[in-house]
């Protein structure tokens, strides 16, 4: 399905900024808004940071992107949305990688007391050191 068809299928108007942001997210990674805006400007020449925020919010509401915010980090966005995956974050350099859920569909965990909520997602973040930071730590020892 093309980006235009994808936007229309979710009830969104097709605009150049939306197409550009979708293209940037499709390149992969867990990107901060400033990086997304920089890459979008390379495609469109001119787009405000507020326009990028607005597009990202619309894409997230439509289930075409996912917003994550690991503790102590700015919000990041990814194209991988609508599945049940988690993240692992390096305490050294901040690298974020996807981790498939080992327990299947969402929510993969149920709280002991849901306080009347209908729980539809459990967000899990694993923390540790990536291989590069492990090597740097070993070299420093």
Secondary structure, DSSP 8 states (H G I E B T S, - for coil): --HHHHHHHTT----HHHHHHHHHHHT-S-EEHHHHHHHHHHHHS---HHHHHHHHHHHHHTTSSEEE--TTS--EEES--SS-EEEEEETTT--EEEEE-TT-SS-SS--S--TT--------EEEE--HHHHHHHHHH-
